[in-house]
């Protein structure tokens, strides 16, 4: 008799029970893609990797060489136990995340950090972490996320943002639950002074109050709306960040996206299927939502506005990130720039980064004319040129940012790795890294699975 699956690839994985590294194989059938693991102590077990087989097989078309980076630790116990970065890591830091406090004014059941009562980092330590990140990226670090806990509780939050802007990071993000932003308009006005390479990364789980009771343990909807109102008044670019949980808000993703498109300050939506570390627990893994599952839901909930194939695996981490960009058309509506195109033909025009600039994409396409036969008449170039103003490339940085802010919309899905869906390639391509106070860069998923507890003495 034949097996009931197709063996797709071999991987190193992690026992779902003891977190030891074990052999595994990635398989698929008509229902999805799975990792089969075999631990000598806990036996064989099977975990969901992707809900959509077609999307998983598509990822390889978008893969490309990673960007080299400096290392801080040597290989001793193997991945992911040597993080820091070690020589095995295959991608540089696209996003560096600094947790400036473990204090928080919420007690979320889905918190990765177990934040609540904790300590603030001092300014000297924070500055050393910023300098380390910049140096580790050869003086051109891209995105810095200031996080926590709830970073707006730090008494020096405005000075920290100002310091980050002065260090030369290309983009600075403030990760926040929005409570202070809703209650303190003077604070929002101060944030507006950082415009140009700055945005608020606002926790936003939906437009139904019951969602917040389940995910945030309290009423939050009016706070979120007030925060967005204040951000719009002061024109602060904002991304909505949604933790997607099966049976709670996965049926409302289209509603969140269209709401974001209608709000003045919202520049994009990031959807994150809940990962099972921190305050989540093993029993909930049976209700896992995957990246491809989110894409399927988006298509079903947006009445033709978005299709699953409008999203592409982001080349810097094809395993865990999908993205699409929409341009505003002449009618004022948004149209995906990727619609109807095989974007894998253009993957070399997309840098290993979460940052998107129209001019970089056009430049990369032009630079690769010789190798790839791309000319101004190719679909992607002509579509971009159709929606950007004449002489765009020669405009000032401020003018370019204003155009992108007002005429583009970004939708991304970021899927994290836990001990249940652990796959070696995924962790070694992870490009979101936590910058630690002892000056290491640890992939976000590995930090939350294994390494976070090592830093409790600093934060608690």
C-alpha positions as CSV (number, residue, x, y, z in Angstrom):
1,X,0.0,0.0,0.0
2,X,1.2,3.6,-0.7
3,X,1.7,6.1,2.0
4,X,-0.9,8.8,2.3
5,X,1.5,11.7,1.7
6,X,4.2,12.9,-0.6
7,X,7.7,13.3,0.9
8,X,8.7,16.8,-0.2
9,X,12.0,17.5,1.7
10,X,14.2,16.6,4.6
11,X,14.8,19.1,7.4
12,X,16.2,19.5,10.9
13,X,13.4,20.2,13.3
14,X,12.7,20.3,17.0
15,X,10.8,17.9,19.2
16,X,7.5,19.6,20.1
17,X,7.9,18.4,23.7
18,X,11.5,18.6,24.8
19,X,12.9,21.1,22.2
20,X,15.8,18.8,21.3
21,X,16.9,19.0,17.7
22,X,15.6,16.0,15.7
23,X,15.4,14.8,12.1
24,X,12.2,15.6,10.3
25,X,10.6,15.5,6.9
26,X,8.3,17.9,5.2
27,X,5.4,16.1,3.6
28,X,2.1,17.1,2.0
29,X,-1.3,15.6,1.0
30,X,-4.5,17.1,-0.2
31,X,-5.2,18.8,3.1
32,X,-1.9,20.6,3.8
33,X,1.8,20.6,4.4
34,X,3.2,19.0,7.6
35,X,6.4,18.3,9.4
36,X,6.8,14.7,10.7
37,X,9.3,14.5,13.6
38,X,10.8,11.5,15.4
39,X,12.2,12.0,18.9
40,X,13.9,9.1,20.6
41,X,12.2,10.0,23.8
42,X,8.8,11.3,22.7
43,X,8.2,9.3,19.5
44,X,6.8,10.4,16.2
45,X,4.5,13.4,15.9
46,X,3.1,15.5,13.1
47,X,2.7,19.3,13.0
48,X,1.0,21.6,10.5
49,X,3.3,23.8,8.4
50,X,1.1,25.3,5.7
51,X,-2.6,25.0,4.9
52,X,-2.1,25.5,1.2
53,X,0.1,23.1,-0.7
54,X,0.2,25.1,-3.9
55,X,1.5,28.2,-2.0
56,X,4.2,26.2,-0.2
57,X,5.5,24.7,-3.4
58,X,5.5,28.2,-5.0
59,X,8.0,29.6,-2.4
60,X,11.0,28.1,-4.1
61,X,10.5,30.2,-7.2
62,X,11.1,33.4,-5.1
63,X,14.1,32.3,-3.1
64,X,17.4,34.0,-3.7
65,X,20.8,34.2,-2.0
66,X,20.8,35.8,1.4
67,X,22.8,38.9,2.3
68,X,26.0,38.2,4.3
69,X,26.3,39.7,7.7
70,X,28.7,39.9,10.6
71,X,28.7,37.2,13.3
72,X,28.9,37.5,17.0
73,X,28.9,33.8,18.2
74,X,30.5,30.6,17.0
75,X,28.9,27.2,16.3
76,X,28.9,25.1,19.4
77,X,25.5,23.5,20.1
78,X,24.0,24.0,16.5
79,X,21.1,26.0,15.4
80,X,19.1,27.6,17.1
81,X,21.0,27.3,20.3
82,X,24.1,29.4,19.3
83,X,22.2,32.5,18.2
84,X,24.0,35.7,18.2
85,X,24.3,35.7,15.0
86,X,26.3,32.5,14.3
87,X,28.0,31.5,11.0
88,X,25.1,29.2,10.1
89,X,22.6,32.1,9.8
90,X,21.8,32.8,6.2
91,X,20.3,36.3,6.2
92,X,21.2,39.7,7.5
93,X,19.0,41.8,9.8
94,X,16.1,43.4,7.9
95,X,14.4,44.5,11.1
96,X,16.3,45.0,14.4
97,X,14.0,45.0,17.4
98,X,15.0,46.6,20.8
99,X,12.8,45.9,23.8
100,X,13.3,49.1,25.9
101,X,11.0,47.9,28.8
102,X,9.1,44.9,30.0
103,X,6.5,47.1,31.7
104,X,3.1,46.9,30.1
105,X,-0.4,48.3,30.7
106,X,-2.1,45.2,29.3
107,X,-2.0,41.5,30.2
108,X,-2.5,39.8,26.8
109,X,-3.0,36.0,26.8
110,X,-1.1,35.9,23.4
111,X,1.9,38.0,24.6
112,X,5.2,36.6,23.3
113,X,7.2,38.5,26.0
114,X,5.1,37.7,29.1
115,X,5.3,41.4,29.7
116,X,3.7,43.2,32.7
117,X,5.8,44.2,35.6
118,X,9.3,44.7,34.6
119,X,12.2,47.1,34.2
120,X,13.1,49.9,31.8
121,X,16.5,49.8,30.1
122,X,18.6,52.8,30.7
123,X,19.5,55.3,28.0
124,X,23.2,54.3,27.8
125,X,22.3,50.6,27.3
126,X,19.8,51.5,24.6
127,X,22.3,53.6,22.8
128,X,24.9,50.9,22.9
129,X,22.4,48.5,21.4
130,X,21.6,50.9,18.6
131,X,25.2,51.5,17.8
132,X,25.9,47.7,17.8
133,X,23.0,47.1,15.4
134,X,24.3,49.8,13.1
135,X,27.8,48.6,13.2
136,X,26.7,44.9,12.7
137,X,25.0,46.0,9.4
138,X,28.1,47.8,8.1
139,X,26.8,51.3,9.0
140,X,23.6,51.0,7.0
141,X,21.0,49.3,9.2
142,X,17.6,49.5,7.7
143,X,14.6,49.2,10.1
144,X,14.7,49.7,13.9
145,X,11.6,48.7,15.9
146,X,11.3,50.1,19.3
147,X,9.3,47.7,21.4
148,X,8.6,46.2,24.8
149,X,6.5,45.5,26.9
150,X,4.8,48.7,26.0
151,X,7.5,51.2,24.9
152,X,5.4,54.3,25.4
153,X,5.6,53.7,29.2
154,X,9.4,54.3,29.1
155,X,9.9,57.8,30.6
156,X,12.4,58.7,27.9
157,X,10.5,57.3,24.9
158,X,10.6,60.5,22.8
159,X,14.4,60.9,23.5
160,X,14.9,57.3,22.4
161,X,13.1,57.9,19.1
162,X,15.0,61.1,18.6
163,X,18.3,59.2,19.3
164,X,17.4,56.5,16.8
165,X,16.6,59.0,14.1
166,X,19.9,60.7,14.8
167,X,21.8,57.4,14.4
168,X,20.8,57.2,10.7
169,X,18.4,54.2,10.7
170,X,16.5,54.3,7.4
171,X,13.3,53.6,9.2
172,X,12.2,53.7,12.8
173,X,9.0,52.0,14.0
174,X,7.3,52.4,17.4
175,X,5.5,49.1,18.4
176,X,2.5,50.1,20.6
177,X,-0.9,49.0,21.9
178,X,-2.0,52.6,21.4
179,X,-3.3,53.4,24.9
180,X,-1.1,56.4,25.4
181,X,-1.7,57.5,21.8
182,X,-5.4,57.5,22.5
183,X,-5.2,59.4,25.8
184,X,-2.3,61.8,25.2
185,X,-2.7,63.9,22.0
186,X,0.3,66.0,22.9
187,X,2.4,62.8,22.7
188,X,1.0,62.1,19.3
189,X,1.9,65.7,18.2
190,X,5.4,65.1,19.4
191,X,5.6,61.9,17.3
192,X,4.5,63.8,14.2
193,X,7.8,65.7,14.4
194,X,9.6,62.5,13.5
195,X,7.8,62.1,10.1
196,X,10.0,60.9,7.3
197,X,11.3,57.4,8.0
198,X,9.1,56.9,11.0
199,X,5.8,55.1,11.6
200,X,3.7,53.7,14.4
201,X,3.2,50.0,14.4
202,X,-0.2,49.8,16.1
203,X,-1.6,46.6,17.6
204,X,-5.0,46.2,16.0
205,X,-6.9,42.9,16.1
206,X,-10.3,43.9,14.6
207,X,-13.4,45.9,14.7
208,X,-15.4,43.8,17.1
209,X,-15.1,44.4,20.9
210,X,-15.3,40.6,21.7
211,X,-12.0,40.1,19.8
212,X,-10.2,42.3,22.3
213,X,-11.8,40.6,25.4
214,X,-10.4,37.3,24.1
215,X,-6.9,38.5,22.9
216,X,-6.3,41.5,25.2
217,X,-8.4,40.7,28.3
218,X,-10.3,43.9,28.2
219,X,-12.3,46.4,26.1
220,X,-10.0,48.1,23.6
221,X,-12.0,49.0,20.4
222,X,-12.8,52.6,21.3
223,X,-9.2,53.1,22.4
224,X,-7.9,51.8,19.0
225,X,-10.3,54.1,17.1
226,X,-9.3,57.1,19.3
227,X,-5.6,56.3,18.7
228,X,-6.2,56.2,14.9
229,X,-8.1,59.4,15.1
230,X,-5.2,61.2,16.9
231,X,-2.7,59.7,14.5
232,X,-4.7,60.9,11.5
233,X,-5.1,64.4,13.0
234,X,-1.3,64.7,13.2
235,X,-0.7,62.7,10.0
236,X,1.6,60.1,11.6
237,X,2.1,57.1,9.2
238,X,0.8,54.0,10.8
239,X,0.7,50.2,10.2
240,X,-2.1,48.1,11.7
241,X,-0.7,44.9,13.2
242,X,-3.1,42.1,13.8
243,X,-2.6,38.9,15.7
244,X,-4.7,36.4,13.8
245,X,-6.3,33.6,15.9
246,X,-8.6,30.9,14.7
247,X,-12.2,31.3,15.8
248,X,-11.5,34.8,17.2
249,X,-10.7,37.2,14.3
250,X,-9.7,35.1,11.3
251,X,-13.1,35.7,9.7
252,X,-12.7,39.5,9.8
253,X,-9.4,40.0,7.9
254,X,-11.0,41.6,4.9
255,X,-12.8,44.0,7.2
256,X,-9.5,45.0,8.8
257,X,-7.9,45.6,5.5
258,X,-10.7,47.7,4.0
259,X,-10.9,49.7,7.2
260,X,-7.2,50.5,7.0
261,X,-7.5,51.6,3.4
262,X,-10.2,54.1,4.4
263,X,-8.3,55.7,7.2
264,X,-6.1,58.7,6.4
265,X,-3.0,57.7,8.5
266,X,-2.9,54.0,7.8
267,X,-0.2,53.0,5.3
268,X,-0.5,49.2,5.6
269,X,-1.7,46.1,7.5
270,X,0.5,43.4,8.9
271,X,-1.1,40.1,9.8
272,X,0.6,37.7,12.2
273,X,-0.8,34.2,12.8
274,X,-0.5,33.6,16.5
275,X,2.7,31.7,17.5
276,X,2.8,29.2,20.3
277,X,5.3,30.6,22.8
278,X,5.1,33.1,25.6
279,X,1.6,32.9,27.2
280,X,0.1,30.5,24.7
281,X,0.2,26.8,25.3
282,X,0.4,23.5,23.5
283,X,-3.3,22.6,23.4
284,X,-3.9,25.6,21.1
285,X,-1.6,24.3,18.4
286,X,-4.4,22.2,17.0
287,X,-6.0,25.5,16.0
288,X,-3.0,26.9,14.2
289,X,-3.4,29.3,11.3
290,X,-0.7,29.5,8.8
291,X,0.6,32.1,6.4
292,X,-1.1,30.5,3.4
293,X,-4.3,30.0,5.4
294,X,-4.4,33.8,6.0
295,X,-4.0,34.4,2.2
296,X,-6.9,32.1,1.5
297,X,-9.1,33.9,4.0
298,X,-8.1,37.3,2.6
299,X,-9.2,36.3,-0.9
300,X,-12.5,34.9,0.4
301,X,-13.2,38.1,2.4
302,X,-12.3,40.9,0.0
303,X,-14.8,40.4,-2.8
304,X,-12.2,40.4,-5.6
305,X,-10.1,43.3,-4.3
306,X,-7.3,40.9,-3.3
307,X,-6.4,37.4,-4.6
308,X,-4.1,34.9,-3.0
309,X,-1.7,35.1,-6.0
310,X,-1.5,38.9,-5.5
311,X,0.9,38.1,-2.7
312,X,4.5,37.0,-3.2
313,X,6.8,35.2,-0.8
314,X,9.3,38.0,0.2
315,X,12.6,36.9,-1.2
316,X,14.6,37.7,2.0
317,X,12.5,35.0,3.8
318,X,10.3,33.1,1.4
319,X,9.3,30.6,4.1
320,X,7.7,33.1,6.5
321,X,6.8,36.4,4.9
322,X,4.3,37.2,2.1
323,X,3.6,40.7,0.8
324,X,1.8,42.7,-1.8
325,X,1.7,46.4,-2.7
326,X,-1.2,48.3,-4.0
327,X,-1.2,51.6,-5.9
328,X,-4.0,54.1,-6.0
329,X,-5.6,54.3,-9.4
330,X,-7.3,57.2,-11.1
331,X,-10.6,56.4,-9.5
332,X,-9.0,56.5,-6.0
333,X,-9.2,52.8,-5.4
334,X,-6.3,50.5,-4.8
335,X,-5.0,47.9,-7.3
336,X,-2.3,45.3,-6.5
337,X,0.8,46.0,-8.6
338,X,1.4,42.2,-8.7
339,X,-2.0,41.3,-10.2
340,X,-1.7,38.9,-13.1
341,X,2.1,38.7,-13.1
342,X,4.6,36.0,-12.4
343,X,6.6,38.2,-10.0
344,X,9.3,35.5,-9.6
345,X,10.7,37.0,-12.9
346,X,11.4,40.2,-11.0
347,X,12.8,38.7,-7.7
348,X,16.2,40.1,-8.4
349,X,14.7,43.6,-8.4
350,X,13.5,43.1,-4.8
351,X,16.3,43.7,-2.3
352,X,16.7,41.5,0.7
353,X,14.7,43.9,2.9
354,X,11.3,44.7,4.2
355,X,11.8,48.3,2.9
356,X,10.1,49.2,-0.4
357,X,11.1,52.1,-2.5
358,X,9.8,52.7,-6.0
359,X,13.1,54.2,-7.2
360,X,15.1,51.2,-5.9
361,X,12.8,48.8,-7.8
362,X,13.1,50.7,-11.0
363,X,16.8,51.1,-10.6
364,X,17.3,47.3,-10.0
365,X,15.2,46.5,-13.0
366,X,17.2,48.8,-15.2
367,X,20.5,47.5,-13.9
368,X,19.5,44.0,-14.8
369,X,18.5,44.7,-18.4
370,X,21.5,42.8,-19.8
371,X,21.0,39.7,-17.7
372,X,17.2,39.4,-17.7
373,X,16.1,41.1,-20.9
374,X,14.0,43.5,-19.0
375,X,13.2,46.8,-20.7
376,X,10.8,49.7,-20.1
377,X,8.1,47.9,-21.9
378,X,8.0,45.0,-19.4
379,X,4.7,44.8,-17.4
380,X,6.2,45.7,-14.0
381,X,8.1,48.8,-15.2
382,X,5.3,50.1,-17.3
383,X,2.8,49.6,-14.5
384,X,4.9,51.4,-12.0
385,X,5.6,54.3,-14.4
386,X,1.9,54.6,-15.1
387,X,1.1,55.5,-11.5
388,X,4.1,57.5,-10.4
389,X,4.4,61.3,-11.2
390,X,6.7,62.5,-14.0
391,X,10.3,63.1,-12.7
392,X,9.6,61.1,-9.5
393,X,13.2,59.8,-9.2
394,X,14.5,63.4,-9.2
395,X,12.2,64.6,-6.4
396,X,13.4,65.2,-2.9
397,X,13.3,62.4,-0.3
398,X,10.4,64.2,1.5
399,X,8.4,64.5,-1.8
400,X,9.0,60.8,-2.6
401,X,7.9,59.7,0.9
402,X,4.7,61.9,0.7
403,X,3.8,60.3,-2.6
404,X,4.4,56.7,-1.4
405,X,2.5,57.4,1.9
406,X,-0.5,58.8,0.0
407,X,-0.7,56.5,-3.0
408,X,0.5,53.0,-1.9
409,X,-0.8,50.5,0.6
410,X,1.2,47.6,1.9
411,X,-0.3,44.2,3.1
412,X,2.1,41.7,4.6
413,X,1.8,38.4,6.5
414,X,4.6,37.5,9.0
415,X,4.5,33.9,10.3
416,X,6.7,33.1,13.2
417,X,8.4,29.8,14.2
418,X,7.8,28.0,17.4
419,X,8.8,24.6,18.7
420,X,5.9,22.9,16.9
421,X,6.4,24.2,13.3
422,X,10.2,24.5,13.6
423,X,12.1,24.1,10.3
424,X,15.8,24.7,10.1
425,X,15.7,26.6,6.8
426,X,13.0,28.9,8.2
427,X,15.0,29.8,11.3
428,X,18.2,30.4,9.4
429,X,16.4,32.7,6.9
430,X,14.7,34.7,9.7
431,X,15.6,38.3,9.2
432,X,13.8,39.9,12.1
433,X,16.3,40.0,15.0
434,X,16.1,41.0,18.6
435,X,19.0,43.1,19.6
436,X,20.0,42.1,23.1
437,X,21.5,44.2,25.9
438,X,24.7,42.0,25.8
439,X,25.0,42.9,22.1
440,X,23.8,39.9,20.2
441,X,21.3,39.6,17.3
442,X,19.0,36.7,17.9
443,X,16.3,35.7,15.4
444,X,12.9,36.8,16.8
445,X,11.4,33.3,16.8
446,X,14.5,31.7,18.4
447,X,14.6,34.4,21.0
448,X,11.0,33.7,22.1
449,X,11.4,29.9,21.9
450,X,14.7,29.5,23.7
451,X,16.7,32.6,24.6
452,X,14.3,35.0,26.2
453,X,14.4,33.4,29.6
454,X,18.2,34.0,29.7
455,X,17.5,37.8,29.8
456,X,15.0,37.8,32.6
457,X,17.7,39.0,35.0
458,X,17.9,42.2,32.9
459,X,14.3,42.9,32.4
460,X,12.6,41.6,35.6
